[in-house]
């Protein structure tokens, strides 16, 4: 009887192994059902319900090398080396789901080893099996028009039609709050987000995005670019898999140049980099067969887990150095843009031509797979910051900004609550100019091209306002969200739009008499007013513009207009 049960068990195991390597990917319910099964069968594997998604179903976390209960498991994760792998942020790109299942099944088949032959301990390995639940439930075989398999897959948008890989700062979704809970409960040292690429055709199946060098601490930059990536590249090559940087084009084809991706904080790996996790995005190539893409993703994960196991001390040390390095910085550099510095990189591509298309009658782009090449192409991998500010010692946020404070809490930002009304000298931020998108982007008319003035003022603070020291682990998160003109600041994501609208005005026929009095008692303003009248015909011919100019420069003009509820102390 035992022998018969063993045969059935082995048959089921290899059936699953085979299934994950075919041209199919499990639905959300199939996926969670399978993980619940192995959670019951293996004490070293724990499946945790971590919180809600917008769809209403929970987001789970599967932990390998877990402890007996959740408290001890998360304590172990924070104290030891931990990898967090995120799948199905875009459920139409399910390669990571299958690859993770293969890795888990292989680990079980090998006897669930928790040490290497040399005695290194296995890290805590955590998988988010499926992050975008709403997208997972919206299955079809048509939403990815350019993708080669699987037979059926999910949709990019979540239950609220949000792209969750743009949501890590604004946190419009319940998913993002659950992710923050997962991330900070684990405090991962290494983070991976699994995707499938769009774009040009080329020979590679497996590409990756790594953190922008210019944003990284010296220790993490050295570990990532001089140790981790060369090791992964070498070991994957020995398995017949080329690992290449993500192919983002400067022009129409790779011959026109490839550029290093700017991993802004809105993205999963850009977000994780703010907390000094060694971060990667895996991008398999859409036109390669699904089983081939899954295998490449699996091999990447396997090699990264192996590298992490063998370098846990260096990883922990480099992260500690990175956190200390960040808190020793005097200036914060941001708003990075690609420089014109041109390097080159050997690239395996296909020749492209522009034949006339029979459908449109126009020239089209065509990659000829019968004509492959291996040659150097331009590579732009240097970014420069357009903005730099002195890092303040503290930020202060008004207690009325509950949405912002809630996001700070979820991201483990340390702060003190002011216990009584008080007065203190602070820096305030006045928005001078900005532009907004003409169409909504992920539910927001996002601001850009922001210009602001910082000025000192004696400010009354009220009980309940919060005081935030910048010298903390979340320092880069704070600076990236609270500096008004930062790429993904709370201001840019419309959290403070109510302060951009003037609330009080005047009636011209009444104020015109006051205007005369104001000018008579302010000679400097009178000179500026007369100069503008002489030089500007529109101003000279507009009663409203003249009176508004005087009003704006008078004591009657509201003090809060265009001034943010965020203060800083040097």
C-alpha positions in Angstrom: 0.0 0.0 0.0 2.8 2.4 0.9 4.5 1.6 -2.4 1.3 2.3 -4.3 0.9 5.7 -2.5 4.6 6.5 -3.4 3.9 5.8 -7.0 0.8 8.0 -7.0 2.7 10.8 -5.3 5.6 10.7 -7.7 3.2 10.6 -10.7 1.4 13.7 -9.3 4.7 15.5 -8.7 6.1 14.9 -12.2 2.7 15.7 -13.7 2.9 19.1 -12.0 6.5 19.6 -13.1 5.5 18.8 -16.7 2.5 21.1 -16.5 4.5 24.1 -15.4 6.8 23.6 -18.4 4.0 23.4 -21.0 2.3 26.3 -22.9 -0.2 26.8 -20.0 -0.2 28.9 -16.9 -2.5 28.3 -13.9 -5.5 30.5 -13.0 -5.4 32.3 -9.7 -7.6 29.6 -8.0 -5.6 26.8 -9.5 -2.4 28.4 -8.3 -3.5 29.1 -4.8 -5.1 25.7 -4.5 -1.8 24.0 -5.4 0.2 26.2 -3.0 -2.3 25.5 -0.2 -1.7 21.8 -0.8 2.1 22.0 -0.5 1.7 24.3 2.5 -0.1 21.4 4.3 2.4 18.8 3.1 5.7 20.6 4.0 6.4 22.3 7.4 9.2 24.3 5.8 6.8 26.0 3.5 4.2 28.5 4.7 1.5 30.3 2.8 0.3 33.5 4.4 -2.7 35.6 3.7 -1.2 39.1 3.7 -4.2 41.3 3.0 -6.7 42.4 0.4 -6.5 43.2 -3.2 -8.8 45.6 -5.0 -10.6 42.6 -6.4 -11.6 41.4 -2.9 -9.6 38.2 -2.9 -6.4 38.1 -0.8 -2.8 38.5 -1.8 -0.8 35.5 -0.5 2.9 35.2 0.3 4.6 31.8 0.1 7.8 31.5 2.3 10.4 28.8 1.8 12.7 28.0 4.7 10.0 29.3 7.1 9.7 28.8 10.8 6.8 27.2 12.7 4.7 30.3 13.0 4.3 33.6 11.2 5.9 35.7 14.0 9.1 33.6 14.0 9.1 33.4 10.2 9.0 37.2 9.7 11.5 37.7 12.5 13.9 35.3 10.8 13.4 37.1 7.4 14.3 40.5 8.9 17.3 39.1 10.7 18.7 36.9 8.0 19.3 37.2 4.3 15.9 37.3 2.4 14.8 37.2 -1.2 11.4 38.5 -2.3 10.1 37.4 -5.7 7.1 39.2 -7.1 4.9 37.5 -9.8 2.0 38.6 -12.0 2.1 42.3 -11.4 1.1 42.1 -15.0 -0.8 38.8 -15.2 -0.6 38.7 -19.0 3.1 38.1 -18.3 2.9 34.9 -16.2 6.4 33.5 -16.8 7.4 34.1 -13.2 4.4 32.1 -11.9 5.5 29.0 -13.7 9.2 29.5 -13.1 8.6 29.9 -9.3 6.4 26.7 -9.2 9.2 24.8 -11.0 11.8 26.1 -8.5 9.6 25.2 -5.5 8.9 21.7 -6.9 12.6 21.2 -7.6 13.5 22.2 -4.1 11.0 19.7 -2.7 12.3 17.0 -5.0 15.9 17.6 -3.9 14.9 17.0 -0.2 14.3 20.6 0.8 18.0 21.4 1.5 18.6 24.3 3.8 22.4 24.3 3.5 24.9 24.1 0.6 27.6 21.5 0.5 30.0 24.2 1.9 27.7 24.9 4.8 26.1 28.2 3.7 22.5 28.6 4.9 19.6 28.9 2.5 18.1 32.4 2.6 14.5 33.0 3.4 12.9 32.8 0.0 9.5 34.5 -0.3 7.2 34.4 -3.4 4.2 36.6 -4.0 2.5 34.0 -6.2 0.2 36.5 -7.9 0.1 40.2 -7.0 -2.5 41.5 -9.4 -5.5 39.4 -8.5 -8.0 41.3 -10.5 -5.9 40.9 -13.6 -5.4 37.2 -12.9 -9.2 36.7 -12.8 -9.6 38.5 -16.1 -8.3 35.7 -18.4 -8.2 35.5 -22.1 -5.9 34.6 -25.0 -6.1 37.9 -26.9 -5.0 40.8 -24.7 -1.3 40.4 -25.4 -1.4 40.7 -29.2 2.4 40.4 -29.7 3.1 37.6 -27.2 3.9 34.0 -28.0 1.9 32.1 -25.4 0.7 30.8 -23.1 -2.7 29.6 -24.2 -4.5 31.7 -21.7 -3.3 34.4 -19.3 -4.5 37.4 -17.3 -4.8 41.1 -18.0 -2.5 44.0 -17.3 -4.9 46.2 -15.5 -6.2 45.3 -12.0 -9.8 45.3 -10.8 -9.8 49.2 -10.9 -7.9 49.1 -14.3 -4.7 50.4 -12.6 -1.3 49.4 -13.8 0.1 48.2 -10.5 3.7 48.7 -11.7 3.1 52.5 -11.6 1.4 52.5 -8.1 4.2 52.1 -5.5 4.3 55.8 -4.5 0.8 57.0 -5.1 -0.7 53.7 -3.7 -4.2 54.1 -5.2 -4.8 50.3 -4.8 -5.4 48.1 -1.9 -2.8 45.9 -3.5 -0.1 48.5 -2.9 -0.9 48.7 0.8 -0.7 44.9 1.1 2.6 45.0 -0.9 4.1 47.5 1.6 3.0 45.3 4.5 4.7 42.3 2.8 7.9 44.3 1.9 8.5 45.8 5.3 7.5 42.6 7.2 10.3 40.8 5.3 12.8 43.7 4.8 14.2 41.8 1.7 17.9 42.1 0.9 17.2 41.0 -2.7 14.1 41.7 -4.8 13.0 40.4 -8.2 9.9 41.4 -10.2 9.1 39.1 -13.1 7.9 40.4 -16.5 7.7 39.9 -20.2 9.1 42.6 -22.5 7.7 44.5 -25.4 9.7 46.2 -28.1 12.3 45.2 -30.7 13.1 41.7 -32.0 16.5 40.2 -31.1 18.1 36.8 -30.2 17.9 37.0 -26.4 15.2 35.3 -24.4 16.3 36.7 -21.1 17.0 40.3 -20.3 17.1 42.2 -17.0 16.9 45.7 -15.5 19.1 46.5 -12.6 19.1 49.6 -10.4 20.4 52.8 -11.9 24.0 53.1 -10.8 23.9 56.8 -10.1 21.2 56.3 -7.4 23.0 53.5 -5.6 25.4 53.5 -2.7 29.0 52.7 -3.7 28.8 49.4 -1.8 25.6 48.2 -3.5 26.8 49.4 -6.9 30.0 47.4 -6.5 28.2 44.3 -5.3 25.6 44.5 -8.1 27.7 45.4 -11.1 31.1 43.9 -10.2 29.9 40.7 -8.5 26.3 39.7 -8.9 25.6 40.5 -12.6 29.0 39.0 -13.9 28.4 35.8 -11.9 24.8 35.5 -13.1 25.9 36.1 -16.7 28.7 33.5 -16.5 26.7 30.8 -14.8 23.7 31.2 -17.1 26.0 31.1 -20.2 27.2 27.7 -19.0 23.6 26.6 -19.3 23.3 28.0 -22.8 21.3 31.1 -21.7 22.5 34.6 -22.6 21.7 37.3 -20.0 21.5 40.8 -21.5 20.4 44.2 -20.2 16.8 45.2 -21.0 16.6 46.4 -24.6 15.1 49.9 -24.4 15.7 51.7 -27.6 17.0 55.2 -28.1 15.7 55.2 -31.7 13.7 52.8 -33.8 16.1 49.8 -33.8 18.9 48.5 -31.5 21.5 49.7 -34.0 20.4 53.2 -33.2 21.3 52.6 -29.5 20.2 50.9 -26.3 19.6 52.9 -23.2 19.8 51.9 -19.5 16.3 52.0 -18.0 15.4 54.7 -15.4 13.9 52.7 -12.5 11.8 55.5 -11.0 10.2 55.0 -7.5 6.8 54.4 -9.1 8.0 51.0 -10.3 8.4 47.9 -8.1 12.2 47.7 -8.3 12.6 51.4 -8.1 10.5 51.4 -5.0 12.5 48.6 -3.4 15.8 50.3 -4.3 14.7 53.3 -2.1 15.2 50.9 0.8 18.5 49.6 -0.5 17.4 46.2 -1.6 19.5 44.7 -4.4 16.8 44.8 -7.1 16.1 43.3 -10.5 13.3 43.2 -13.0 13.4 40.1 -15.2 12.1 40.7 -18.8 11.8 37.7 -21.1 11.2 38.3 -24.8 7.6 38.3 -25.9 8.2 36.6 -29.2 10.0 33.6 -27.8 7.8 30.5 -26.9 6.3 30.5 -23.5 8.1 27.3 -22.3 11.4 28.8 -23.3 10.7 32.0 -21.5 9.7 30.1 -18.3 12.8 28.1 -18.4 15.0 31.2 -18.7 13.2 32.8 -15.8 13.5 29.7 -13.7 17.3 29.5 -14.4 17.7 33.2 -13.5 15.9 32.7 -10.2 17.8 29.6 -9.5 21.2 31.3 -10.1 20.2 34.4 -8.1 19.1 32.3 -5.2 22.4 30.3 -5.4 24.4 33.5 -5.6 22.6 35.0 -2.7 23.1 31.9 -0.6 26.9 32.1 -1.3 27.2 35.8 -0.7 24.9 36.5 2.2 27.5 38.1 4.4 28.5 40.5 1.6 24.9 41.3 0.9 24.1 42.1 4.5 27.3 44.1 4.9 26.7 46.1 1.7 23.1 46.9 2.7 24.2 48.1 6.1 26.8 50.3 4.4 24.2 51.6 2.0 21.8 52.6 4.8 24.6 54.4 6.7 25.9 56.0 3.5 22.5 57.4 2.7 22.2 58.9 6.2 25.6 60.6 5.8 24.6 62.4 2.6 24.4 66.1 2.7 22.7 66.6 -0.7 20.0 64.7 -2.5 20.3 64.3 -6.3 17.2 63.5 -8.3 15.4 64.1 -11.6 17.9 62.0 -13.5 18.1 62.2 -17.3 20.1 60.2 -19.8 23.3 61.8 -20.8 24.8 61.9 -24.3 27.8 59.8 -23.2 27.9 56.9 -25.6 29.4 53.5 -24.8 29.1 50.3 -26.9 27.9 46.8 -26.1 28.1 43.6 -28.0 24.5 42.7 -29.1 22.9 39.7 -30.7 20.3 41.0 -33.0 18.5 40.6 -36.4 19.0 42.8 -39.4 16.1 45.2 -40.0 14.7 46.5 -43.2 11.7 48.7 -44.3 9.8 47.0 -47.1 6.5 48.2 -48.4 3.6 46.5 -46.6 0.9 44.9 -48.7 -1.9 46.0 -46.2 -1.0 49.6 -45.6 1.0 50.3 -48.8 3.5 52.0 -46.6 7.0 51.2 -45.3 7.1 48.9 -42.3 9.7 47.7 -39.8 10.8 44.1 -40.5 13.3 42.1 -38.5 14.8 39.3 -40.7 15.5 36.3 -38.4 17.4 34.6 -41.2 20.0 37.4 -40.9 21.3 37.4 -37.4 24.3 39.5 -36.3 26.6 39.8 -33.3 28.2 43.2 -33.2 28.7 46.4 -31.1 25.8 48.8 -30.9 25.7 52.2 -29.1 24.9 51.9 -25.4 23.8 54.8 -23.3 24.1 53.9 -19.6 25.0 57.1 -17.9 22.4 59.3 -16.2 22.9 62.7 -14.7 20.8 64.5 -12.1 19.1 67.8 -13.1 18.2 68.7 -9.5 20.0 68.8 -6.2 18.9 69.9 -2.8 20.4 70.2 0.7 18.9 67.4 2.8 17.0 68.9 5.7 17.2 67.5 9.2 13.4 67.2 9.5 10.2 67.3 7.6 6.9 68.4 9.1 3.5 67.5 7.7 0.2 68.9 8.8 -2.0 66.4 10.5 -4.8 67.1 8.1 -2.9 65.3 5.3 -4.1 61.9 6.4 -3.6 60.2 3.0 0.0 61.1 3.0 0.6 60.2 6.6 -1.1 56.8 6.0 1.3 56.1 3.2 4.3 57.1 5.4 3.1 54.7 8.1 2.7 51.8 5.7 6.3 52.4 4.6 7.6 52.2 8.2 8.6 55.9 8.2 9.6 56.9 11.8 8.1 60.2 13.1 7.0 61.9 16.2 3.5 63.4 16.8 3.6 67.0 18.0 1.8 67.0 21.4 0.9 70.7 21.8 0.6 73.8 19.7 3.9 75.5 19.2 5.9 77.9 17.0 9.1 77.1 15.1 11.2 78.5 12.3 10.8 76.3 9.2 11.3 76.2 5.5 8.1 76.3 3.4 7.6 75.4 -0.2 5.7 77.7 -2.6 4.9 76.3 -6.0 5.9 78.9 -8.7 5.2 77.0 -11.9 4.1 73.5 -13.0 2.6 71.7 -15.9 0.0 68.9 -15.9 -0.8 66.1 -18.3 -3.6 66.7 -20.7 -4.9 63.2 -20.2 -5.0 61.1 -17.1 -2.1 58.7 -16.4 -3.0 55.9 -14.1 -5.9 58.0 -12.7 -3.9 61.2 -12.2 -3.3 64.4 -14.1 0.3 64.2 -13.1 2.3 67.3 -12.6 5.7 67.9 -14.1 8.2 70.7 -14.9 7.7 71.9 -11.3 9.4 75.0 -10.1 9.2 76.0 -6.4 10.6 78.6 -4.0 11.8 77.6 -0.5 11.5 80.4 2.1 11.9 80.7 5.8 9.0 81.6 8.1 8.0 81.4 11.7 5.3 78.8 11.6 2.6 77.8 14.0 2.3 74.1 14.4 -0.7 72.4 15.8 -1.1 69.4 18.0 -1.2 66.3 15.8 1.2 67.5 13.1 4.1 65.1 12.6 7.8 65.7 12.8 9.9 63.4 10.6 13.7 63.0 11.0 15.4 62.4 7.7 18.2 60.3 9.1 16.5 57.0 9.0 16.3 53.9 6.8 13.4 55.4 4.8 15.4 58.5 4.0 15.4 58.2 0.2 11.7 57.4 0.3 11.0 60.6 2.2 13.1 62.7 -0.1 11.7 61.2 -3.2 8.1 61.9 -2.1 8.3 65.2 -0.1 10.7 67.3 -2.3 8.0 68.9 -4.6 9.8 68.7 -7.9 11.0 65.1 -7.5 9.8 62.8 -10.3 7.4 60.8 -8.2 6.8 63.2 -5.3 3.4 63.3 -3.6 3.0 66.7 -5.1 3.5 65.4 -8.6 0.9 62.7 -8.0 -1.8 65.3 -7.1 -1.9 64.8 -3.3 -1.7 68.6 -2.6 -3.9 69.9 -5.5 -6.3 71.6 -3.1 -3.5 74.1 -2.2 -3.2 75.1 -5.9 -6.6 76.7 -6.0 -7.2 80.3 -4.8 -10.2 80.4 -2.5 -10.8 84.2 -2.1 -11.0 87.0 -4.7 -12.4 90.6 -4.8 -15.1 92.6 -6.5 -13.3 95.2 -8.8 -15.7 98.0 -8.1 -15.1 97.8 -4.4 -11.4 96.9 -4.4 -10.4 99.7 -6.8 -10.6 102.3 -4.0 -8.5 100.1 -1.7 -6.0 99.5 -4.5 -5.3 103.3 -4.7 -4.7 103.3 -0.9 -2.4 100.3 -1.1 -0.2 101.9 -3.8 0.0 105.2 -1.9 1.4 103.4 1.1 3.8 101.1 -0.8 6.1 103.2 -3.0 8.1 100.2 -4.1 5.0 98.4 -5.3 3.9 101.6 -7.0 7.1 101.8 -9.0 6.8 98.2 -10.1 3.1 98.7 -11.0 3.8 101.8 -13.1 6.7 100.0 -14.9 4.5 97.1 -15.8 1.8 99.5 -17.1 4.3 101.3 -19.3 5.9 98.1 -20.7 2.9 95.7 -21.1 0.0 96.8 -23.3 -2.3 94.0 -22.2 -1.7 94.9 -18.6 -2.2 98.6 -19.3 -5.6 97.9 -20.9 -6.9 95.4 -18.3 -8.5 96.6 -15.1 -8.7 93.1 -13.8 -4.9 92.4 -14.3 -4.0 95.7 -12.7 -6.1 95.2 -9.7 -5.2 91.5 -9.3 -1.5 92.5 -9.4 -2.1 95.0 -6.5 -4.3 92.4 -4.7 -1.7 89.7 -4.9 0.9 92.0 -3.4 -1.2 93.2 -0.6 -2.1 91.9 2.9 -5.5 90.8 1.6 -4.1 88.0 -0.6 -4.4 84.6 1.0 -1.2 83.3 2.5 -1.8 79.6 1.8 -2.2 79.9 -2.0 0.3 77.6 -3.8 2.1 76.8 -0.5 2.3 73.1 0.4 1.5 71.7 3.9 5.0 70.2 4.0 7.7 72.1 5.9 11.4 71.3 6.6 13.9 72.3 9.2 17.6 72.6 8.2 
